[in-house]
Amino acid sequence: MKFLLLLIIFSFVSCEKNEEQKFLLDDNKPNIYSAEASLSLYLKSQNLMKQQKYKEAEKSYEKLLNIEPNFSKAWEGLAESKIMQGDFEISIEYLNKAIILNSNISTHYSIRALVNYYLNLFDKATKDAILANSIDPKDTLALIVLGAIKSFEGDTVTSNNYYEEAIQISPDDSSIYFWRAKSLRFNRMYENALKDFDKAIIMDRSRASYFYERAVLYIQINELDKAKSDLEEAIEISKNPRNSLMLEKSKLLLNSLNNE
């Protein structure tokens, strides 16, 4: 599971919500089932997500759901594509749909846990993450969410235990170090946070969010030149493939630093 998709809290809401719902729920559209077509579209959609082409992935998942509307993993994928575009409300609806169709897949719950975390609904996030963990103890996103929540509560020991467990399961997942870095930064453990940000970036330099969040840390420790450099990198990465939300966030913060 590619949990890199869920790295930044966005506050924008898609203006296309009603049109998307109409498209997905239109009973007059033909639903011609083809196992070969479904598999092809699913693999294409996943690949687009890996390439960070979230709008294109969204459209691909929509096509898949028009063929196979009861495919819960397709609803999950559609939800992920919307999360990465900052549309949390509709993503919750899609995840709810996925869970109704199949309540035994841990990632349906762990991704919903992440969205609830973004929305500051920590009780719901905790409940979903624990449920995901009970279905699949190796669901690293569930452990990440639990670690983030414990950090927010000030329980840094338990938080780190969750992150360490996730690292043991998936040591090559840079997002675990990224999330732990944010948790350490939140608790003002800046030196260790910087080490984890550095490690995440060494593992994967294609994530604008990694540079953006490290820039925030640099601002906190008053290393403004390094912060500006990271923001410039985040801006460049966000241009191709285009990530409008991250691009705007990075430009706004960089302009703020340059105007000080």
HELIX and SHEET records of a PDB file:
HELIX    1   1 PHE A    3  LEU A    5  5                                   3    
HELIX    2   2 LYS A   17  LEU A   25  1                                   9    
HELIX    3   3 ALA A   35  LYS A   50  1                                  16    
HELIX    4   4 TYR A   54  ILE A   67  1                                  14    
HELIX    5   5 SER A   72  ILE A   83  1                                  12    
HELIX    6   6 PHE A   88  LEU A  101  1                                  14    
HELIX    7   7 SER A  106  TYR A  118  1                                  13    
HELIX    8   8 PHE A  122  ILE A  135  1                                  14    
HELIX    9   9 THR A  140  PHE A  152  1                                  13    
HELIX   10  10 THR A  156  ILE A  169  1                                  14    
HELIX   11  11 SER A  174  PHE A  186  1                                  13    
HELIX   12  12 TYR A  190  MET A  203  1                                  14    
HELIX   13  13 ALA A  208  GLN A  220  1                                  13    
HELIX   14  14 LEU A  224  LYS A  239  1                                  16    
HELIX   15  15 SER A  244  ASN A  258  1                                  15    
END                                                                             
